[in-house]
Amino acid sequence: MGLPELTLMQKIAVWALPVIFAITVHEFAHGWVASKFGDQSAKMLGRLTLNPIKHIDPIGTILVPIVLLMFTGFVFGWAKPVPVNANNFKSPRTDMAWVAIAGPVSNFLMAIAWAVVLKIGLILQAGSPEIGLFLIYSGVAGVSINLILGILNLLPIPPLDGSHIASAFLSKRLAWQFNRIAPYGFFILIALMLLGWLAPLILGPFEMAKGLLFALVGV
């Protein structure tokens, strides 16, 4: 798709809703599934909601995506984690794995929805070019942020969602030792990024998933 280059302010306008929805629904999905397994922590603290204000982290939801948008084409972010107390689950490790996978699954479902928005934009472009272009750009942004966020969170690095899924397949002792590195997970991600190893881990699956998704909606 040969699209005209956007200014920084136009990029922010296009990416704002997809980023906020991607992060908000991701956290809501964690809280909703946790509530189904018996943990009402998110609900009691007012976090079982789709109101983005309840989930926004000033750094992860606003600052980091804007800085990345300014200097790279690689955009991701995070929200305030929804509180989950695994002690309220009947099968803590297994139930926690389901709670964890709910976030990435919500992102992959949203990526499908944004791909449909992209398709609609392409259809409208001839008759309503301004509306069509906005939907095209928003659709591309929505697909991109949701696939990146979903794939990133599946990495088995504590405290990312993938680590909780991996823990369900480890012995209790190994899972405990594995999750002890959670306080250092952010620094591990930064190190992987600086070493140039993080992008290949994400961009390979991203390009494959994007290709399949665009083929699915006929883009």
Stockholm file with secondary structure:
# STOCKHOLM 1.0

chainA/1-219         MGLPELTLMQKIAVWALPVIFAITVHEFAHGWVASKFGDQSAKMLGRLTLNPIKHIDPIGTILVPIVLLMFTGFVFGWAKPVPVNANNFKSPRTDMAWVAIAGPVSNFLMAIAWAVVLKIGLILQAGSPEIGLFLIYSGVAGVSINLILGILNLLPIPPLDGSHIASAFLSKRLAWQFNRIAPYGFFILIALMLLGWLAPLILGPFEMAKGLLFALVGV
#=GR chainA/1-219 SS CCCCCCCHHHHHHHHHHHHHHHHHHHHHHHHHHHHHTTCCHHHHTTCSSCCGGGTCCIIIIIIHHHHHHHHCSCCCCCCCCCCCCGGGSSSHHHHHHHHHHHHHHHHHHHHHHHHHHHHHHHHHTTTCHHHHHHHHHHHHHHHHHHHHHHHHHTSSCTTSHHHHHHHTTSCHHHHHHHHTTGGGHHHHHHHHHHTTCHHHHHHHHHHHHHHHHHHHHTC
#=GC SS_cons         CCCCCCCHHHHHHHHHHHHHHHHHHHHHHHHHHHHHTTCCHHHHTTCSSCCGGGTCCIIIIIIHHHHHHHHCSCCCCCCCCCCCCGGGSSSHHHHHHHHHHHHHHHHHHHHHHHHHHHHHHHHHTTTCHHHHHHHHHHHHHHHHHHHHHHHHHTSSCTTSHHHHHHHTTSCHHHHHHHHTTGGGHHHHHHHHHHTTCHHHHHHHHHHHHHHHHHHHHTC
//
